[in-house]
Amino acid sequence: MDEIFARRRNRLRELMLEKGFDAVLISYAANRFYLSGFELHDVQFNETSGYLAVGADGRDILLTDPRYLEAAAKCLPRENIVIYKGAQHEAMSKTLKGLGRRIGLEMDALSMNCVRTLAASCPELSFESCDGMTEGLRQMKDSREIAALEKSFVLNHNMLTWLEGELVPGLSEKEVSWKIERYFRENGASELAFESIVAIDENAAMPHALASDKTITENCLVLVDVGCRVDGYCSDQTRTFWVGGQKDSRFEETLALVREAQSAAIACMHPGVAFADVYAQARNVFEKAGCAEAFTHGLGHGVGLETHEKPSLSPRSQGKLQAGMVVTVEPGLYYPQWGGCRWENTVLVVEDGVRIL
């Protein structure tokens, strides 16, 4: 029964009391794991490993089915575990009725049928959205999370250093993607953080290109966006390589602009700086160069238990950097029929600036 999870639940309780919730039902897998250590992944979209009910009065209850009893018992005492056998809504209703009247639900992670069923079976309860509460806590990483992230990023850096020498003419995007996955798994990763992006020449104009049978040729660009998971935490990095001895001047100029934009953004980052202002620093570099229209996405996003989590560095983002946040800084320029360049580092916000992971 790890004390770190109990401390996290107590932090959530403080927010619950501020908002007047008697209990919240955690149904989103990453939030459930963050608060209890129980099951980071649900098996599939329409099947859940279970739910965590957090009571404002200090009671915490894991609801799951018999397959997960032993895993649940490693997280909470047996008396705090409810096992349902094909009657999960009944178990959820009974548990929530015992925790109070005003209940927060993660609406984005529940089916409408589930919400309707709970409302119908518990007319005396008031159900409201608590979406974003746990995600807000997850934005600031603690020392154990930072240690796991550092391990994940060391492996990612090592893989990219190794990969550069593996990129040779004749290899397809799919073959490079498989090399990446094998390296990660054979060197300590539990899984990929996301499907590897390997994009050659014009395919690199698609920021989230899927690996295809297109092959590396002599003198071409290869964009690689990869991440792995170590101790539950993700890494995320992008590099754009040139294969061949005859570098294209357009490639060199484009990549130089991208890296200049990244440097400008990182230089301004410290606690108190608005998310939108960090994005603006990178975009200003592109605007001065007359190519801002080719920068088609936000500058970055949070990384932790998930590859994409709060906060977001975009022109519409509300909020400011705080110490403990971990965010990507990944400007890119994309030109259909030619290709694209992206360069991504992930940084930890510290008291006097940022540290690259």
PLY file of the C-alpha trace (Angstrom):
ply
format ascii 1.0
element vertex 357
property float x
property float y
property float z
element edge 356
property int vertex1
property int vertex2
end_header
0.00 0.00 0.00
2.22 2.81 -1.27
1.98 6.04 0.72
2.59 8.15 -2.38
-0.82 7.13 -3.78
-2.50 7.92 -0.45
-0.91 11.38 -0.51
-2.21 11.95 -4.02
-5.73 10.96 -2.99
-5.51 13.36 -0.06
-4.54 16.15 -2.46
-7.59 15.27 -4.54
-9.71 15.33 -1.38
-8.65 18.92 -0.76
-9.99 19.86 -4.20
-13.17 17.86 -3.57
-13.85 19.76 -0.38
-13.32 23.06 -2.20
-15.89 22.03 -4.82
-18.29 20.44 -2.37
-18.06 16.84 -3.59
-18.81 14.05 -1.13
-17.08 11.57 -3.45
-15.69 11.24 -6.95
-15.70 8.17 -9.15
-12.44 7.79 -11.07
-12.99 5.85 -14.27
-10.16 7.08 -16.52
-7.37 4.47 -16.46
-4.40 6.84 -16.13
-6.12 8.78 -13.33
-7.05 5.55 -11.55
-3.40 4.43 -11.68
-2.10 7.83 -10.57
-4.30 7.77 -7.47
-4.03 4.10 -6.52
-1.33 2.28 -8.51
-4.03 0.04 -9.99
-4.01 -0.85 -13.69
-2.63 1.82 -16.00
-4.36 0.34 -19.05
-7.91 -0.75 -19.67
-8.06 -3.83 -21.85
-9.94 -2.13 -24.66
-12.25 0.78 -25.34
-15.45 -0.99 -24.28
-14.02 -2.85 -21.28
-12.73 -1.41 -18.00
-10.49 -2.86 -15.32
-12.56 -1.02 -12.75
-13.21 2.19 -10.87
-11.80 4.05 -7.89
-14.22 5.83 -5.57
-12.57 8.53 -3.48
-14.60 9.77 -0.51
-14.21 13.20 1.00
-14.39 11.52 4.43
-11.20 9.54 3.76
-12.73 6.32 2.46
-11.29 4.91 -0.79
-12.83 1.95 -2.61
-11.63 0.01 -5.66
-14.37 -1.62 -7.71
-13.30 -4.33 -10.14
-14.14 -7.83 -11.36
-12.67 -11.14 -10.10
-9.82 -11.16 -12.63
-8.18 -8.21 -10.89
-8.67 -9.13 -7.22
-5.01 -9.93 -6.57
-3.81 -6.80 -8.38
-6.31 -4.65 -6.47
-5.26 -6.18 -3.14
-1.74 -4.82 -3.72
-3.18 -1.31 -3.84
-5.82 -1.14 -1.11
-6.82 -3.33 1.86
-9.22 -6.16 1.01
-12.05 -4.46 2.91
-11.73 -1.49 0.54
-12.25 -3.63 -2.57
-15.64 -4.35 -4.12
-15.76 -7.25 -6.58
-18.63 -7.23 -9.04
-19.62 -10.24 -11.13
-21.57 -9.01 -14.11
-23.40 -6.41 -12.03
-21.03 -3.46 -12.04
-23.70 -0.75 -12.15
-25.38 -2.18 -9.08
-22.02 -2.28 -7.27
-21.24 1.27 -8.34
-24.65 2.54 -7.19
-24.42 0.84 -3.78
-20.87 2.13 -3.22
-21.68 5.71 -4.18
-24.83 5.81 -2.05
-22.65 4.97 0.93
-20.24 7.86 0.31
-22.57 10.83 0.25
-24.95 12.75 -1.95
-22.95 15.00 -4.29
-20.86 12.80 -6.56
-18.29 13.79 -9.19
-18.05 11.66 -12.32
-15.38 11.64 -15.01
-18.01 12.09 -17.71
-15.50 11.97 -20.56
-14.48 8.45 -19.54
-17.98 7.03 -19.00
-20.53 5.93 -21.56
-23.80 7.82 -21.63
-25.53 4.54 -20.84
-23.50 4.22 -17.64
-24.31 7.78 -16.57
-28.02 7.29 -17.30
-28.06 3.98 -15.41
-26.41 5.52 -12.36
-28.79 8.48 -12.39
-31.81 6.19 -12.68
-30.68 3.85 -9.89
-29.60 6.66 -7.54
-32.23 9.41 -7.86
-31.26 10.72 -4.42
-27.71 11.47 -5.59
-26.51 14.52 -7.49
-24.04 13.67 -10.27
-21.73 16.35 -11.68
-18.64 16.38 -13.84
-15.25 16.23 -12.14
-13.35 16.02 -15.42
-9.92 17.61 -15.21
-9.53 17.50 -11.43
-7.04 14.63 -11.31
-5.40 15.72 -14.56
-4.70 19.07 -12.91
-2.83 17.31 -10.12
-0.91 15.20 -12.63
0.58 18.28 -14.28
3.15 18.71 -11.48
5.45 15.71 -11.29
6.84 14.50 -7.97
10.37 13.17 -7.45
9.44 9.56 -8.19
7.71 10.52 -11.41
10.71 12.62 -12.47
13.06 9.70 -11.81
10.94 7.42 -14.00
10.76 10.05 -16.75
14.54 10.47 -16.65
15.01 6.72 -17.18
12.55 6.74 -20.05
14.29 9.67 -21.76
17.79 8.23 -21.30
16.60 5.15 -23.19
15.00 7.34 -25.86
18.19 9.37 -26.34
20.27 6.19 -26.54
17.92 4.71 -29.12
18.04 7.80 -31.35
21.84 7.91 -31.19
21.95 4.25 -32.22
19.28 4.68 -34.87
21.13 7.34 -36.85
23.72 4.74 -37.85
21.00 2.25 -38.80
19.29 4.48 -41.36
20.55 3.20 -44.72
19.12 3.14 -48.24
16.72 0.30 -48.87
15.08 0.19 -45.45
11.36 0.90 -45.39
9.55 3.07 -42.86
7.96 -0.08 -41.44
11.34 -1.78 -41.07
12.80 1.23 -39.27
9.74 1.30 -37.00
10.32 -2.35 -36.08
13.99 -1.68 -35.35
12.92 1.09 -32.97
10.43 -1.11 -31.13
12.91 -3.97 -30.78
15.58 -1.66 -29.39
13.22 -0.20 -26.82
11.92 -3.56 -25.65
15.36 -5.20 -25.58
16.82 -2.35 -23.53
14.34 -1.93 -20.71
11.10 -0.42 -22.02
7.84 -2.16 -21.15
6.19 -0.92 -24.34
6.06 1.89 -26.85
4.60 5.13 -25.56
2.84 5.49 -28.93
3.10 4.08 -32.43
6.46 5.18 -33.82
6.35 7.80 -36.57
8.89 7.16 -39.32
8.39 9.38 -42.37
10.60 9.71 -45.44
10.69 12.82 -47.68
7.15 13.92 -48.63
5.60 11.65 -45.98
7.25 13.87 -43.36
4.88 16.66 -44.41
2.25 14.77 -42.36
3.02 15.42 -38.66
1.43 12.11 -37.62
2.36 9.98 -40.63
1.85 6.21 -40.44
4.83 4.04 -41.33
4.53 2.67 -44.86
6.55 0.59 -47.33
8.30 3.71 -48.65
12.05 3.14 -48.53
15.06 5.26 -47.67
17.04 6.38 -50.69
20.47 7.91 -51.04
20.11 11.57 -50.00
16.72 11.85 -48.36
15.26 13.11 -45.10
13.79 10.83 -42.43
11.61 12.23 -39.65
11.43 9.99 -36.58
9.06 10.71 -33.67
9.31 8.05 -30.96
8.65 7.29 -27.32
8.87 4.41 -24.88
7.46 3.63 -21.44
9.71 2.86 -18.47
8.36 2.37 -14.92
4.98 3.50 -16.20
6.17 6.84 -17.62
6.52 7.93 -21.24
9.17 9.64 -23.29
8.61 11.57 -26.52
11.23 12.92 -28.91
11.48 13.82 -32.58
14.55 14.07 -34.75
14.80 14.72 -38.47
17.79 12.99 -40.05
19.46 13.29 -43.42
20.61 10.06 -45.05
23.40 10.48 -47.59
26.42 12.71 -48.10
24.82 15.30 -50.34
22.66 17.41 -48.03
19.89 19.42 -49.60
20.15 23.17 -48.88
16.39 23.38 -48.35
16.63 20.67 -45.69
19.47 22.43 -43.90
17.69 25.80 -43.95
14.38 24.33 -42.79
15.93 22.33 -39.96
18.00 25.33 -38.86
14.83 27.45 -38.59
13.05 24.74 -36.63
15.91 24.45 -34.16
16.13 28.24 -33.85
12.42 28.35 -33.01
12.87 25.65 -30.39
15.82 27.47 -28.82
13.83 30.72 -28.66
10.93 28.97 -26.92
13.12 27.13 -24.40
15.04 30.31 -23.59
11.87 32.03 -22.36
10.56 29.15 -20.27
10.41 29.47 -16.50
7.67 29.40 -13.85
5.09 32.11 -14.41
5.39 32.34 -18.21
2.07 31.89 -20.02
1.69 28.78 -22.17
0.58 30.93 -25.11
3.68 33.14 -24.78
5.99 30.13 -25.11
4.20 29.17 -28.33
4.50 32.77 -29.56
8.29 32.76 -29.16
8.60 29.87 -31.58
6.04 31.22 -34.02
7.76 34.62 -34.09
10.89 32.98 -35.51
8.84 31.49 -38.33
6.93 34.72 -38.95
10.17 36.66 -39.34
11.34 34.05 -41.84
8.03 34.23 -43.75
7.10 30.58 -43.21
4.72 30.64 -40.23
1.91 29.12 -42.31
3.94 25.89 -42.49
3.88 25.56 -38.68
0.58 23.74 -38.41
0.30 22.49 -34.82
0.81 23.52 -31.21
4.30 23.83 -29.79
4.01 21.14 -27.15
2.08 19.10 -24.61
2.52 17.50 -21.24
4.17 14.08 -20.91
3.88 11.64 -18.03
1.73 8.56 -17.60
0.41 9.44 -21.05
2.23 10.82 -24.04
-0.29 13.63 -24.41
-1.57 15.19 -21.21
-1.95 18.63 -19.70
-0.69 21.29 -20.18
-0.69 22.35 -23.82
1.58 24.98 -25.37
-0.68 26.56 -27.98
-2.01 30.04 -28.75
-5.33 29.12 -27.11
-3.93 27.57 -23.93
-4.88 29.18 -20.64
-2.47 29.05 -17.73
1.21 29.45 -16.87
4.23 27.23 -16.43
4.82 25.90 -12.94
7.78 24.07 -11.46
7.31 20.32 -11.86
5.57 20.47 -15.23
7.00 18.32 -18.02
6.26 19.50 -21.56
7.49 18.89 -25.08
8.88 21.69 -27.22
8.46 20.54 -30.81
8.26 23.17 -33.55
7.99 21.89 -37.10
7.64 23.08 -40.69
5.73 21.02 -43.24
5.59 21.31 -47.02
3.43 18.90 -49.06
5.24 17.19 -51.95
8.60 17.99 -50.32
8.59 16.91 -46.69
8.93 18.36 -43.24
11.30 18.91 -40.33
10.48 18.68 -36.63
12.86 18.77 -33.66
11.52 17.85 -30.25
12.91 17.92 -26.76
10.95 17.43 -23.57
11.74 19.72 -20.65
11.14 19.73 -16.91
10.20 23.15 -15.55
12.39 24.00 -12.55
12.56 27.06 -10.28
15.03 28.98 -12.47
14.04 27.79 -15.94
13.85 24.36 -17.53
15.97 21.24 -17.73
16.00 19.12 -20.88
15.16 15.50 -20.15
0 1
1 2
2 3
3 4
4 5
5 6
6 7
7 8
8 9
9 10
10 11
11 12
12 13
13 14
14 15
15 16
16 17
17 18
18 19
19 20
20 21
21 22
22 23
23 24
24 25
25 26
26 27
27 28
28 29
29 30
30 31
31 32
32 33
33 34
34 35
35 36
36 37
37 38
38 39
39 40
40 41
41 42
42 43
43 44
44 45
45 46
46 47
47 48
48 49
49 50
50 51
51 52
52 53
53 54
54 55
55 56
56 57
57 58
58 59
59 60
60 61
61 62
62 63
63 64
64 65
65 66
66 67
67 68
68 69
69 70
70 71
71 72
72 73
73 74
74 75
75 76
76 77
77 78
78 79
79 80
80 81
81 82
82 83
83 84
84 85
85 86
86 87
87 88
88 89
89 90
90 91
91 92
92 93
93 94
94 95
95 96
96 97
97 98
98 99
99 100
100 101
101 102
102 103
103 104
104 105
105 106
106 107
107 108
108 109
109 110
110 111
111 112
112 113
113 114
114 115
115 116
116 117
117 118
118 119
119 120
120 121
121 122
122 123
123 124
124 125
125 126
126 127
127 128
128 129
129 130
130 131
131 132
132 133
133 134
134 135
135 136
136 137
137 138
138 139
139 140
140 141
141 142
142 143
143 144
144 145
145 146
146 147
147 148
148 149
149 150
150 151
151 152
152 153
153 154
154 155
155 156
156 157
157 158
158 159
159 160
160 161
161 162
162 163
163 164
164 165
165 166
166 167
167 168
168 169
169 170
170 171
171 172
172 173
173 174
174 175
175 176
176 177
177 178
178 179
179 180
180 181
181 182
182 183
183 184
184 185
185 186
186 187
187 188
188 189
189 190
190 191
191 192
192 193
193 194
194 195
195 196
196 197
197 198
198 199
199 200
200 201
201 202
202 203
203 204
204 205
205 206
206 207
207 208
208 209
209 210
210 211
211 212
212 213
213 214
214 215
215 216
216 217
217 218
218 219
219 220
220 221
221 222
222 223
223 224
224 225
225 226
226 227
227 228
228 229
229 230
230 231
231 232
232 233
233 234
234 235
235 236
236 237
237 238
238 239
239 240
240 241
241 242
242 243
243 244
244 245
245 246
246 247
247 248
248 249
249 250
250 251
251 252
252 253
253 254
254 255
255 256
256 257
257 258
258 259
259 260
260 261
261 262
262 263
263 264
264 265
265 266
266 267
267 268
268 269
269 270
270 271
271 272
272 273
273 274
274 275
275 276
276 277
277 278
278 279
279 280
280 281
281 282
282 283
283 284
284 285
285 286
286 287
287 288
288 289
289 290
290 291
291 292
292 293
293 294
294 295
295 296
296 297
297 298
298 299
299 300
300 301
301 302
302 303
303 304
304 305
305 306
306 307
307 308
308 309
309 310
310 311
311 312
312 313
313 314
314 315
315 316
316 317
317 318
318 319
319 320
320 321
321 322
322 323
323 324
324 325
325 326
326 327
327 328
328 329
329 330
330 331
331 332
332 333
333 334
334 335
335 336
336 337
337 338
338 339
339 340
340 341
341 342
342 343
343 344
344 345
345 346
346 347
347 348
348 349
349 350
350 351
351 352
352 353
353 354
354 355
355 356
